[in-house]
Amino acid sequence: MIDTIDALLEILSAPFVQRAILGAFLVAIVASTSGTFLVFRGLSFMTSGVAHAALGGAALGLFLQHSGILPWFDPILGALLFSVLVALITGYAGEKGIAEKMEVAVGVSFALSMSIAVLLMYYIPPTQVPQIWGYLIGDILLLNDLDLLLLAETAAILLFLTVLFNKEFVYVSVDMDGATAHGLNTRAYHYLMLITSALAIAFATKAVGAILVYAIMVAPAAASNELIHSVRGVLFSVFVIALLSEMLGLLASFTIQASPSAIAGIIAALSYVIALQIRHFRDRTTDTEIPDSHEIEDLFTIMENGGSEGVHHH
């Protein structure tokens, strides 16, 4: 037991492990504040579209660097540029609040970005190509100080915007037409939510890869949305599931020599499957539940009074 504790303390004392733990915490915040509203909006596919658009942006950045056209152009700038473009195209397609058009726009942007990435790879030195694929695979154990700084700034901005515009984001995500009818500037909040989410996804993709970002930002939010009916409850639940998935992934990487991102993604996906089963069981139990005699008497009393408000209240 003492040897196990000593080994654990030795692992935790390693700087790259400490950076991974901090990165997991920050990614969980990003998933909670951004992924939740994307799922509410019916735009879970946008996470994948933006994350893969970052590959095209990174390829463009490397091409501009090595061709000498813009030697100062960093690949992360290209990733951010492409991510914002996806958000703008998606936002323009969905200004009327139609989620289906937004999903189509994300799909087209996804295809365009990946096509550009594959095209530019032919003109980039082979030694630099793995840097592009790093945006897809990623590894939370390879985070550097710059990655953590970018993630921390992103998480802080998202947390601030979520606290400040929580109600507006909920209105835009759930009932855009109704919010517009009540005088809310839905167009501004619509674009603000999409652009900040796209930037968050891009930074998170740079740090941990597109695969883990998609799993962590979508699955916990979808699972929480199945079981919890309050926005605050969903936000907190997403954070807990995302952080737990990532921590278990890190633990697995040291015990069974597995990829932490892969394990975290599997656990996050399973959380959604489990949530579906719990929801199904709960709904079936509710549907088959037989009311007692007092509930039947109360219901008949309300019906005899003829009060529709009473029925609604009951």
C-alpha positions as protocol buffer text, in pm:
chain_id: "A"
residue {
  index: 1
  type: MET
  ca { x: 0 y: 0 z: 0 }
}
residue {
  index: 2
  type: ILE
  ca { x: 281 y: 238 z: 92 }
}
residue {
  index: 3
  type: ASP
  ca { x: 465 y: 151 z: -230 }
}
residue {
  index: 4
  type: THR
  ca { x: 149 y: 227 z: -430 }
}
residue {
  index: 5
  type: ILE
  ca { x: 107 y: 565 z: -261 }
}
residue {
  index: 6
  type: ASP
  ca { x: 473 y: 650 z: -318 }
}
residue {
  index: 7
  type: ALA
  ca { x: 444 y: 556 z: -684 }
}
residue {
  index: 8
  type: LEU
  ca { x: 129 y: 765 z: -720 }
}
residue {
  index: 9
  type: LEU
  ca { x: 294 y: 1066 z: -554 }
}
residue {
  index: 10
  type: GLU
  ca { x: 595 y: 1028 z: -781 }
}
residue {
  index: 11
  type: ILE
  ca { x: 370 y: 1027 z: -1088 }
}
residue {
  index: 12
  type: LEU
  ca { x: 174 y: 1330 z: -966 }
}
residue {
  index: 13
  type: SER
  ca { x: 495 y: 1520 z: -906 }
}
residue {
  index: 14
  type: ALA
  ca { x: 589 y: 1500 z: -1275 }
}
residue {
  index: 15
  type: PRO
  ca { x: 533 y: 1838 z: -1447 }
}
residue {
  index: 16
  type: PHE
  ca { x: 368 y: 1686 z: -1755 }
}
residue {
  index: 17
  type: VAL
  ca { x: 114 y: 1505 z: -1533 }
}
residue {
  index: 18
  type: GLN
  ca { x: 35 y: 1825 z: -1345 }
}
residue {
  index: 19
  type: ARG
  ca { x: -17 y: 2005 z: -1674 }
}
residue {
  index: 20
  type: ALA
  ca { x: -246 y: 1723 z: -1790 }
}
residue {
  index: 21
  type: ILE
  ca { x: -458 y: 1744 z: -1474 }
}
residue {
  index: 22
  type: LEU
  ca { x: -489 y: 2121 z: -1505 }
}
residue {
  index: 23
  type: GLY
  ca { x: -570 y: 2083 z: -1874 }
}
residue {
  index: 24
  type: ALA
  ca { x: -844 y: 1830 z: -1792 }
}
residue {
  index: 25
  type: PHE
  ca { x: -998 y: 2076 z: -1547 }
}
residue {
  index: 26
  type: LEU
  ca { x: -991 y: 2358 z: -1806 }
}
residue {
  index: 27
  type: VAL
  ca { x: -1133 y: 2142 z: -2085 }
}
residue {
  index: 28
  type: ALA
  ca { x: -1416 y: 2037 z: -1851 }
}
residue {
  index: 29
  type: ILE
  ca { x: -1499 y: 2406 z: -1797 }
}
residue {
  index: 30
  type: VAL
  ca { x: -1499 y: 2463 z: -2174 }
}
residue {
  index: 31
  type: ALA
  ca { x: -1726 y: 2160 z: -2224 }
}
residue {
  index: 32
  type: SER
  ca { x: -1966 y: 2280 z: -1955 }
}
residue {
  index: 33
  type: THR
  ca { x: -1995 y: 2639 z: -2075 }
}
residue {
  index: 34
  type: SER
  ca { x: -1985 y: 2578 z: -2452 }
}
residue {
  index: 35
  type: GLY
  ca { x: -2092 y: 2220 z: -2521 }
}
residue {
  index: 36
  type: THR
  ca { x: -2407 y: 2256 z: -2311 }
}
residue {
  index: 37
  type: PHE
  ca { x: -2552 y: 2537 z: -2521 }
}
residue {
  index: 38
  type: LEU
  ca { x: -2452 y: 2372 z: -2849 }
}
residue {
  index: 39
  type: VAL
  ca { x: -2649 y: 2063 z: -2749 }
}
residue {
  index: 40
  type: PHE
  ca { x: -2942 y: 2281 z: -2640 }
}
residue {
  index: 41
  type: ARG
  ca { x: -2925 y: 2450 z: -2982 }
}
residue {
  index: 42
  type: GLY
  ca { x: -2916 y: 2116 z: -3165 }
}
residue {
  index: 43
  type: LEU
  ca { x: -2565 y: 2186 z: -3295 }
}
residue {
  index: 44
  type: SER
  ca { x: -2360 y: 1901 z: -3152 }
}
residue {
  index: 45
  type: PHE
  ca { x: -2214 y: 1839 z: -3499 }
}
residue {
  index: 46
  type: MET
  ca { x: -2066 y: 2189 z: -3497 }
}
residue {
  index: 47
  type: THR
  ca { x: -1805 y: 2073 z: -3245 }
}
residue {
  index: 48
  type: SER
  ca { x: -1673 y: 1818 z: -3492 }
}
residue {
  index: 49
  type: GLY
  ca { x: -1696 y: 2064 z: -3781 }
}
residue {
  index: 50
  type: VAL
  ca { x: -1499 y: 2335 z: -3604 }
}
residue {
  index: 51
  type: ALA
  ca { x: -1244 y: 2090 z: -3466 }
}
residue {
  index: 52
  type: HIS
  ca { x: -1174 y: 1952 z: -3812 }
}
residue {
  index: 53
  type: ALA
  ca { x: -1176 y: 2300 z: -3962 }
}
residue {
  index: 54
  type: ALA
  ca { x: -879 y: 2366 z: -3735 }
}
residue {
  index: 55
  type: LEU
  ca { x: -687 y: 2106 z: -3937 }
}
residue {
  index: 56
  type: GLY
  ca { x: -745 y: 2305 z: -4254 }
}
residue {
  index: 57
  type: GLY
  ca { x: -644 y: 2626 z: -4080 }
}
residue {
  index: 58
  type: ALA
  ca { x: -327 y: 2469 z: -3942 }
}
residue {
  index: 59
  type: ALA
  ca { x: -241 y: 2337 z: -4288 }
}
residue {
  index: 60
  type: LEU
  ca { x: -288 y: 2686 z: -4431 }
}
residue {
  index: 61
  type: GLY
  ca { x: -65 y: 2835 z: -4162 }
}
residue {
  index: 62
  type: LEU
  ca { x: 214 y: 2585 z: -4229 }
}
residue {
  index: 63
  type: PHE
  ca { x: 182 y: 2640 z: -4605 }
}
residue {
  index: 64
  type: LEU
  ca { x: 210 y: 3018 z: -4567 }
}
residue {
  index: 65
  type: GLN
  ca { x: 510 y: 2974 z: -4338 }
}
residue {
  index: 66
  type: HIS
  ca { x: 713 y: 2736 z: -4551 }
}
residue {
  index: 67
  type: SER
  ca { x: 623 y: 2894 z: -4884 }
}
residue {
  index: 68
  type: GLY
  ca { x: 757 y: 3226 z: -4761 }
}
residue {
  index: 69
  type: ILE
  ca { x: 431 y: 3410 z: -4837 }
}
residue {
  index: 70
  type: LEU
  ca { x: 369 y: 3492 z: -4469 }
}
residue {
  index: 71
  type: PRO
  ca { x: 659 y: 3352 z: -4264 }
}
residue {
  index: 72
  type: TRP
  ca { x: 515 y: 3494 z: -3942 }
}
residue {
  index: 73
  type: PHE
  ca { x: 175 y: 3324 z: -3983 }
}
residue {
  index: 74
  type: ASP
  ca { x: 142 y: 3071 z: -3700 }
}
residue {
  index: 75
  type: PRO
  ca { x: -70 y: 2757 z: -3760 }
}
residue {
  index: 76
  type: ILE
  ca { x: -286 y: 2840 z: -3456 }
}
residue {
  index: 77
  type: LEU
  ca { x: -390 y: 3164 z: -3630 }
}
residue {
  index: 78
  type: GLY
  ca { x: -506 y: 2963 z: -3929 }
}
residue {
  index: 79
  type: ALA
  ca { x: -696 y: 2727 z: -3701 }
}
residue {
  index: 80
  type: LEU
  ca { x: -872 y: 3019 z: -3532 }
}
residue {
  index: 81
  type: LEU
  ca { x: -950 y: 3181 z: -3867 }
}
residue {
  index: 82
  type: PHE
  ca { x: -1110 y: 2868 z: -4010 }
}
residue {
  index: 83
  type: SER
  ca { x: -1301 y: 2805 z: -3687 }
}
residue {
  index: 84
  type: VAL
  ca { x: -1451 y: 3155 z: -3691 }
}
residue {
  index: 85
  type: LEU
  ca { x: -1542 y: 3114 z: -4059 }
}
residue {
  index: 86
  type: VAL
  ca { x: -1732 y: 2794 z: -3977 }
}
residue {
  index: 87
  type: ALA
  ca { x: -1914 y: 2977 z: -3697 }
}
residue {
  index: 88
  type: LEU
  ca { x: -2005 y: 3268 z: -3927 }
}
residue {
  index: 89
  type: ILE
  ca { x: -2130 y: 3042 z: -4207 }
}
residue {
  index: 90
  type: THR
  ca { x: -2328 y: 2836 z: -3957 }
}
residue {
  index: 91
  type: GLY
  ca { x: -2468 y: 3148 z: -3793 }
}
residue {
  index: 92
  type: TYR
  ca { x: -2570 y: 3299 z: -4126 }
}
residue {
  index: 93
  type: ALA
  ca { x: -2750 y: 2979 z: -4227 }
}
residue {
  index: 94
  type: GLY
  ca { x: -2934 y: 2968 z: -3896 }
}
residue {
  index: 95
  type: GLU
  ca { x: -3035 y: 3330 z: -3846 }
}
residue {
  index: 96
  type: LYS
  ca { x: -3399 y: 3223 z: -3868 }
}
residue {
  index: 97
  type: GLY
  ca { x: -3346 y: 2968 z: -3593 }
}
residue {
  index: 98
  type: ILE
  ca { x: -3368 y: 2660 z: -3817 }
}
residue {
  index: 99
  type: ALA
  ca { x: -3123 y: 2405 z: -3674 }
}
residue {
  index: 100
  type: GLU
  ca { x: -3138 y: 2179 z: -3981 }
}
residue {
  index: 101
  type: LYS
  ca { x: -2993 y: 2453 z: -4205 }
}
residue {
  index: 102
  type: MET
  ca { x: -2718 y: 2512 z: -3953 }
}
residue {
  index: 103
  type: GLU
  ca { x: -2623 y: 2144 z: -3951 }
}
residue {
  index: 104
  type: VAL
  ca { x: -2601 y: 2147 z: -4332 }
}
residue {
  index: 105
  type: ALA
  ca { x: -2379 y: 2457 z: -4318 }
}
residue {
  index: 106
  type: VAL
  ca { x: -2153 y: 2285 z: -4066 }
}
residue {
  index: 107
  type: GLY
  ca { x: -2130 y: 1978 z: -4290 }
}
residue {
  index: 108
  type: VAL
  ca { x: -2035 y: 2184 z: -4596 }
}
residue {
  index: 109
  type: SER
  ca { x: -1777 y: 2382 z: -4395 }
}
residue {
  index: 110
  type: PHE
  ca { x: -1639 y: 2057 z: -4256 }
}
residue {
  index: 111
  type: ALA
  ca { x: -1594 y: 1911 z: -4605 }
}
residue {
  index: 112
  type: LEU
  ca { x: -1436 y: 2231 z: -4738 }
}
residue {
  index: 113
  type: SER
  ca { x: -1188 y: 2258 z: -4450 }
}
residue {
  index: 114
  type: MET
  ca { x: -1076 y: 1896 z: -4475 }
}
residue {
  index: 115
  type: SER
  ca { x: -1040 y: 1926 z: -4853 }
}
residue {
  index: 116
  type: ILE
  ca { x: -819 y: 2232 z: -4810 }
}
residue {
  index: 117
  type: ALA
  ca { x: -612 y: 2047 z: -4549 }
}
residue {
  index: 118
  type: VAL
  ca { x: -554 y: 1749 z: -4779 }
}
residue {
  index: 119
  type: LEU
  ca { x: -473 y: 1978 z: -5073 }
}
residue {
  index: 120
  type: LEU
  ca { x: -216 y: 2184 z: -4885 }
}
residue {
  index: 121
  type: MET
  ca { x: -44 y: 1876 z: -4741 }
}
residue {
  index: 122
  type: TYR
  ca { x: 107 y: 1815 z: -5085 }
}
residue {
  index: 123
  type: TYR
  ca { x: 289 y: 2148 z: -5064 }
}
residue {
  index: 124
  type: ILE
  ca { x: 407 y: 2119 z: -4703 }
}
residue {
  index: 125
  type: PRO
  ca { x: 734 y: 1946 z: -4608 }
}
residue {
  index: 126
  type: PRO
  ca { x: 660 y: 1587 z: -4495 }
}
residue {
  index: 127
  type: THR
  ca { x: 829 y: 1657 z: -4162 }
}
residue {
  index: 128
  type: GLN
  ca { x: 561 y: 1918 z: -4081 }
}
residue {
  index: 129
  type: VAL
  ca { x: 257 y: 1710 z: -4177 }
}
residue {
  index: 130
  type: PRO
  ca { x: 236 y: 1533 z: -3836 }
}
residue {
  index: 131
  type: GLN
  ca { x: 181 y: 1877 z: -3681 }
}
residue {
  index: 132
  type: ILE
  ca { x: -145 y: 1898 z: -3874 }
}
residue {
  index: 133
  type: TRP
  ca { x: -262 y: 1552 z: -3770 }
}
residue {
  index: 134
  type: GLY
  ca { x: -176 y: 1649 z: -3414 }
}
residue {
  index: 135
  type: TYR
  ca { x: -489 y: 1862 z: -3420 }
}
residue {
  index: 136
  type: LEU
  ca { x: -689 y: 1546 z: -3483 }
}
residue {
  index: 137
  type: ILE
  ca { x: -531 y: 1302 z: -3239 }
}
residue {
  index: 138
  type: GLY
  ca { x: -381 y: 1525 z: -2970 }
}
residue {
  index: 139
  type: ASP
  ca { x: -253 y: 1408 z: -2633 }
}
residue {
  index: 140
  type: ILE
  ca { x: -340 y: 1564 z: -2301 }
}
residue {
  index: 141
  type: LEU
  ca { x: -7 y: 1439 z: -2163 }
}
residue {
  index: 142
  type: LEU
  ca { x: 183 y: 1655 z: -2413 }
}
residue {
  index: 143
  type: LEU
  ca { x: 39 y: 1992 z: -2311 }
}
residue {
  index: 144
  type: ASN
  ca { x: 289 y: 2276 z: -2283 }
}
residue {
  index: 145
  type: ASP
  ca { x: 268 y: 2603 z: -2094 }
}
residue {
  index: 146
  type: LEU
  ca { x: 132 y: 2792 z: -2397 }
}
residue {
  index: 147
  type: ASP
  ca { x: -148 y: 2539 z: -2442 }
}
residue {
  index: 148
  type: LEU
  ca { x: -247 y: 2578 z: -2078 }
}
residue {
  index: 149
  type: LEU
  ca { x: -236 y: 2956 z: -2102 }
}
residue {
  index: 150
  type: LEU
  ca { x: -463 y: 2958 z: -2408 }
}
residue {
  index: 151
  type: LEU
  ca { x: -700 y: 2710 z: -2244 }
}
residue {
  index: 152
  type: ALA
  ca { x: -711 y: 2909 z: -1921 }
}
residue {
  index: 153
  type: GLU
  ca { x: -791 y: 3232 z: -2104 }
}
residue {
  index: 154
  type: THR
  ca { x: -1059 y: 3058 z: -2310 }
}
residue {
  index: 155
  type: ALA
  ca { x: -1217 y: 2896 z: -2005 }
}
residue {
  index: 156
  type: ALA
  ca { x: -1218 y: 3228 z: -1817 }
}
residue {
  index: 157
  type: ILE
  ca { x: -1384 y: 3414 z: -2105 }
}
residue {
  index: 158
  type: LEU
  ca { x: -1646 y: 3142 z: -2153 }
}
residue {
  index: 159
  type: LEU
  ca { x: -1721 y: 3130 z: -1783 }
}
residue {
  index: 160
  type: PHE
  ca { x: -1763 y: 3508 z: -1774 }
}
residue {
  index: 161
  type: LEU
  ca { x: -1993 y: 3512 z: -2078 }
}
residue {
  index: 162
  type: THR
  ca { x: -2199 y: 3222 z: -1945 }
}
residue {
  index: 163
  type: VAL
  ca { x: -2258 y: 3397 z: -1614 }
}
residue {
  index: 164
  type: LEU
  ca { x: -2330 y: 3729 z: -1786 }
}
residue {
  index: 165
  type: PHE
  ca { x: -2555 y: 3603 z: -2068 }
}
residue {
  index: 166
  type: ASN
  ca { x: -2686 y: 3276 z: -1928 }
}
residue {
  index: 167
  type: LYS
  ca { x: -3055 y: 3354 z: -1984 }
}
residue {
  index: 168
  type: GLU
  ca { x: -2997 y: 3504 z: -2329 }
}
residue {
  index: 169
  type: PHE
  ca { x: -2803 y: 3197 z: -2446 }
}
residue {
  index: 170
  type: VAL
  ca { x: -3079 y: 2970 z: -2316 }
}
residue {
  index: 171
  type: TYR
  ca { x: -3350 y: 3171 z: -2495 }
}
residue {
  index: 172
  type: VAL
  ca { x: -3154 y: 3170 z: -2821 }
}
residue {
  index: 173
  type: SER
  ca { x: -3083 y: 2798 z: -2793 }
}
residue {
  index: 174
  type: VAL
  ca { x: -3436 y: 2686 z: -2704 }
}
residue {
  index: 175
  type: ASP
  ca { x: -3678 y: 2931 z: -2868 }
}
residue {
  index: 176
  type: MET
  ca { x: -3516 y: 3186 z: -3096 }
}
residue {
  index: 177
  type: ASP
  ca { x: -3844 y: 3304 z: -3251 }
}
residue {
  index: 178
  type: GLY
  ca { x: -4007 y: 3351 z: -2913 }
}
residue {
  index: 179
  type: ALA
  ca { x: -3707 y: 3544 z: -2781 }
}
residue {
  index: 180
  type: THR
  ca { x: -3717 y: 3771 z: -3087 }
}
residue {
  index: 181
  type: ALA
  ca { x: -4086 y: 3834 z: -3033 }
}
residue {
  index: 182
  type: HIS
  ca { x: -4011 y: 3948 z: -2677 }
}
residue {
  index: 183
  type: GLY
  ca { x: -3761 y: 4207 z: -2802 }
}
residue {
  index: 184
  type: LEU
  ca { x: -3435 y: 4021 z: -2742 }
}
residue {
  index: 185
  type: ASN
  ca { x: -3154 y: 4094 z: -2988 }
}
residue {
  index: 186
  type: THR
  ca { x: -3128 y: 3728 z: -3078 }
}
residue {
  index: 187
  type: ARG
  ca { x: -2903 y: 3787 z: -3379 }
}
residue {
  index: 188
  type: ALA
  ca { x: -2627 y: 3937 z: -3165 }
}
residue {
  index: 189
  type: TYR
  ca { x: -2646 y: 3663 z: -2900 }
}
residue {
  index: 190
  type: HIS
  ca { x: -2674 y: 3400 z: -3173 }
}
residue {
  index: 191
  type: TYR
  ca { x: -2341 y: 3503 z: -3330 }
}
residue {
  index: 192
  type: LEU
  ca { x: -2175 y: 3567 z: -2992 }
}
residue {
  index: 193
  type: MET
  ca { x: -2254 y: 3215 z: -2876 }
}
residue {
  index: 194
  type: LEU
  ca { x: -2137 y: 3051 z: -3198 }
}
residue {
  index: 195
  type: ILE
  ca { x: -1814 y: 3251 z: -3236 }
}
residue {
  index: 196
  type: THR
  ca { x: -1704 y: 3209 z: -2874 }
}
residue {
  index: 197
  type: SER
  ca { x: -1786 y: 2838 z: -2893 }
}
residue {
  index: 198
  type: ALA
  ca { x: -1583 y: 2805 z: -3214 }
}
residue {
  index: 199
  type: LEU
  ca { x: -1281 y: 2977 z: -3060 }
}
residue {
  index: 200
  type: ALA
  ca { x: -1310 y: 2758 z: -2750 }
}
residue {
  index: 201
  type: ILE
  ca { x: -1325 y: 2443 z: -2963 }
}
residue {
  index: 202
  type: ALA
  ca { x: -1023 y: 2555 z: -3165 }
}
residue {
  index: 203
  type: PHE
  ca { x: -808 y: 2618 z: -2858 }
}
residue {
  index: 204
  type: ALA
  ca { x: -920 y: 2293 z: -2696 }
}
residue {
  index: 205
  type: THR
  ca { x: -847 y: 2106 z: -3020 }
}
residue {
  index: 206
  type: LYS
  ca { x: -495 y: 2251 z: -3028 }
}
residue {
  index: 207
  type: ALA
  ca { x: -444 y: 2122 z: -2675 }
}
residue {
  index: 208
  type: VAL
  ca { x: -606 y: 1776 z: -2668 }
}
residue {
  index: 209
  type: GLY
  ca { x: -709 y: 1695 z: -3025 }
}
residue {
  index: 210
  type: ALA
  ca { x: -1036 y: 1691 z: -3219 }
}
residue {
  index: 211
  type: ILE
  ca { x: -1141 y: 1343 z: -3108 }
}
residue {
  index: 212
  type: LEU
  ca { x: -1132 y: 1412 z: -2734 }
}
residue {
  index: 213
  type: VAL
  ca { x: -1284 y: 1758 z: -2778 }
}
residue {
  index: 214
  type: TYR
  ca { x: -1583 y: 1618 z: -2966 }
}
residue {
  index: 215
  type: ALA
  ca { x: -1639 y: 1339 z: -2712 }
}
residue {
  index: 216
  type: ILE
  ca { x: -1601 y: 1563 z: -2407 }
}
residue {
  index: 217
  type: MET
  ca { x: -1805 y: 1856 z: -2537 }
}
residue {
  index: 218
  type: VAL
  ca { x: -2099 y: 1657 z: -2674 }
}
residue {
  index: 219
  type: ALA
  ca { x: -2150 y: 1332 z: -2480 }
}
residue {
  index: 220
  type: PRO
  ca { x: -2161 y: 1475 z: -2123 }
}
residue {
  index: 221
  type: ALA
  ca { x: -2396 y: 1754 z: -2233 }
}
residue {
  index: 222
  type: ALA
  ca { x: -2624 y: 1508 z: -2413 }
}
residue {
  index: 223
  type: ALA
  ca { x: -2624 y: 1275 z: -2110 }
}
residue {
  index: 224
  type: SER
  ca { x: -2700 y: 1555 z: -1865 }
}
residue {
  index: 225
  type: ASN
  ca { x: -2976 y: 1690 z: -2088 }
}
residue {
  index: 226
  type: GLU
  ca { x: -3151 y: 1352 z: -2073 }
}
residue {
  index: 227
  type: LEU
  ca { x: -3173 y: 1343 z: -1694 }
}
residue {
  index: 228
  type: ILE
  ca { x: -3160 y: 1699 z: -1559 }
}
residue {
  index: 229
  type: HIS
  ca { x: -3417 y: 1969 z: -1625 }
}
residue {
  index: 230
  type: SER
  ca { x: -3246 y: 2281 z: -1485 }
}
residue {
  index: 231
  type: VAL
  ca { x: -2983 y: 2472 z: -1680 }
}
residue {
  index: 232
  type: ARG
  ca { x: -2756 y: 2513 z: -1380 }
}
residue {
  index: 233
  type: GLY
  ca { x: -2788 y: 2144 z: -1304 }
}
residue {
  index: 234
  type: VAL
  ca { x: -2690 y: 2054 z: -1659 }
}
residue {
  index: 235
  type: LEU
  ca { x: -2390 y: 2288 z: -1654 }
}
residue {
  index: 236
  type: PHE
  ca { x: -2262 y: 2138 z: -1329 }
}
residue {
  index: 237
  type: SER
  ca { x: -2331 y: 1781 z: -1441 }
}
residue {
  index: 238
  type: VAL
  ca { x: -2145 y: 1832 z: -1770 }
}
residue {
  index: 239
  type: PHE
  ca { x: -1843 y: 1963 z: -1582 }
}
residue {
  index: 240
  type: VAL
  ca { x: -1842 y: 1665 z: -1345 }
}
residue {
  index: 241
  type: ILE
  ca { x: -1884 y: 1402 z: -1620 }
}
residue {
  index: 242
  type: ALA
  ca { x: -1621 y: 1563 z: -1843 }
}
residue {
  index: 243
  type: LEU
  ca { x: -1368 y: 1598 z: -1562 }
}
residue {
  index: 244
  type: LEU
  ca { x: -1430 y: 1245 z: -1435 }
}
residue {
  index: 245
  type: SER
  ca { x: -1392 y: 1102 z: -1786 }
}
residue {
  index: 246
  type: GLU
  ca { x: -1061 y: 1279 z: -1839 }
}
residue {
  index: 247
  type: MET
  ca { x: -923 y: 1186 z: -1497 }
}
residue {
  index: 248
  type: LEU
  ca { x: -1013 y: 821 z: -1548 }
}
residue {
  index: 249
  type: GLY
  ca { x: -847 y: 841 z: -1888 }
}
residue {
  index: 250
  type: LEU
  ca { x: -529 y: 973 z: -1727 }
}
residue {
  index: 251
  type: LEU
  ca { x: -543 y: 701 z: -1463 }
}
residue {
  index: 252
  type: ALA
  ca { x: -587 y: 434 z: -1728 }
}
residue {
  index: 253
  type: SER
  ca { x: -287 y: 564 z: -1920 }
}
residue {
  index: 254
  type: PHE
  ca { x: -62 y: 480 z: -1624 }
}
residue {
  index: 255
  type: THR
  ca { x: -224 y: 150 z: -1522 }
}
residue {
  index: 256
  type: ILE
  ca { x: -305 y: -29 z: -1849 }
}
residue {
  index: 257
  type: GLN
  ca { x: -84 y: 172 z: -2087 }
}
residue {
  index: 258
  type: ALA
  ca { x: -377 y: 309 z: -2287 }
}
residue {
  index: 259
  type: SER
  ca { x: -430 y: 639 z: -2463 }
}
residue {
  index: 260
  type: PRO
  ca { x: -586 y: 881 z: -2212 }
}
residue {
  index: 261
  type: SER
  ca { x: -785 y: 1056 z: -2485 }
}
residue {
  index: 262
  type: ALA
  ca { x: -929 y: 727 z: -2610 }
}
residue {
  index: 263
  type: ILE
  ca { x: -1033 y: 610 z: -2263 }
}
residue {
  index: 264
  type: ALA
  ca { x: -1180 y: 950 z: -2177 }
}
residue {
  index: 265
  type: GLY
  ca { x: -1378 y: 950 z: -2502 }
}
residue {
  index: 266
  type: ILE
  ca { x: -1512 y: 600 z: -2437 }
}
residue {
  index: 267
  type: ILE
  ca { x: -1619 y: 686 z: -2082 }
}
residue {
  index: 268
  type: ALA
  ca { x: -1785 y: 1010 z: -2195 }
}
residue {
  index: 269
  type: ALA
  ca { x: -1976 y: 825 z: -2470 }
}
residue {
  index: 270
  type: LEU
  ca { x: -2084 y: 555 z: -2224 }
}
residue {
  index: 271
  type: SER
  ca { x: -2223 y: 824 z: -1994 }
}
residue {
  index: 272
  type: TYR
  ca { x: -2473 y: 910 z: -2267 }
}
residue {
  index: 273
  type: VAL
  ca { x: -2568 y: 545 z: -2319 }
}
residue {
  index: 274
  type: ILE
  ca { x: -2621 y: 502 z: -1945 }
}
residue {
  index: 275
  type: ALA
  ca { x: -2826 y: 823 z: -1930 }
}
residue {
  index: 276
  type: LEU
  ca { x: -3051 y: 693 z: -2208 }
}
residue {
  index: 277
  type: GLN
  ca { x: -3108 y: 370 z: -2017 }
}
residue {
  index: 278
  type: ILE
  ca { x: -3189 y: 558 z: -1697 }
}
residue {
  index: 279
  type: ARG
  ca { x: -3426 y: 790 z: -1884 }
}
residue {
  index: 280
  type: HIS
  ca { x: -3597 y: 494 z: -2051 }
}
residue {
  index: 281
  type: PHE
  ca { x: -3638 y: 310 z: -1721 }
}
residue {
  index: 282
  type: ARG
  ca { x: -3765 y: 622 z: -1545 }
}
residue {
  index: 283
  type: ASP
  ca { x: -4017 y: 697 z: -1820 }
}
residue {
  index: 284
  type: ARG
  ca { x: -4139 y: 338 z: -1824 }
}
residue {
  index: 285
  type: THR
  ca { x: -4179 y: 339 z: -1447 }
}
residue {
  index: 286
  type: THR
  ca { x: -4374 y: 665 z: -1462 }
}
residue {
  index: 287
  type: ASP
  ca { x: -4600 y: 540 z: -1741 }
}
residue {
  index: 288
  type: THR
  ca { x: -4688 y: 216 z: -1561 }
}
residue {
  index: 289
  type: GLU
  ca { x: -4732 y: 371 z: -1219 }
}
residue {
  index: 290
  type: ILE
  ca { x: -5089 y: 324 z: -1086 }
}
residue {
  index: 291
  type: PRO
  ca { x: -5223 y: 624 z: -893 }
}
residue {
  index: 292
  type: ASP
  ca { x: -5363 y: 565 z: -548 }
}
residue {
  index: 293
  type: SER
  ca { x: -5727 y: 629 z: -450 }
}
residue {
  index: 294
  type: HIS
  ca { x: -5657 y: 974 z: -308 }
}
residue {
  index: 295
  type: GLU
  ca { x: -5497 y: 1091 z: -633 }
}
residue {
  index: 296
  type: ILE
  ca { x: -5798 y: 959 z: -831 }
}
residue {
  index: 297
  type: GLU
  ca { x: -6041 y: 1140 z: -602 }
}
residue {
  index: 298
  type: ASP
  ca { x: -5845 y: 1464 z: -632 }
}
residue {
  index: 299
  type: LEU
  ca { x: -5840 y: 1436 z: -1011 }
}
residue {
  index: 300
  type: PHE
  ca { x: -6217 y: 1382 z: -1031 }
}
residue {
  index: 301
  type: THR
  ca { x: -6276 y: 1676 z: -796 }
}
residue {
  index: 302
  type: ILE
  ca { x: -6074 y: 1903 z: -1024 }
}
residue {
  index: 303
  type: MET
  ca { x: -6259 y: 1779 z: -1333 }
}
residue {
  index: 304
  type: GLU
  ca { x: -6598 y: 1833 z: -1168 }
}
residue {
  index: 305
  type: ASN
  ca { x: -6503 y: 2190 z: -1085 }
}
residue {
  index: 306
  type: GLY
  ca { x: -6428 y: 2242 z: -1452 }
}
residue {
  index: 307
  type: GLY
  ca { x: -6121 y: 2450 z: -1386 }
}
residue {
  index: 308
  type: SER
  ca { x: -5865 y: 2421 z: -1663 }
}
residue {
  index: 309
  type: GLU
  ca { x: -5622 y: 2616 z: -1449 }
}
residue {
  index: 310
  type: GLY
  ca { x: -5666 y: 2362 z: -1176 }
}
residue {
  index: 311
  type: VAL
  ca { x: -5590 y: 2076 z: -1411 }
}
residue {
  index: 312
  type: HIS
  ca { x: -5277 y: 2253 z: -1529 }
}
residue {
  index: 313
  type: HIS
  ca { x: -5173 y: 2322 z: -1173 }
}
residue {
  index: 314
  type: HIS
  ca { x: -5236 y: 1964 z: -1071 }
}
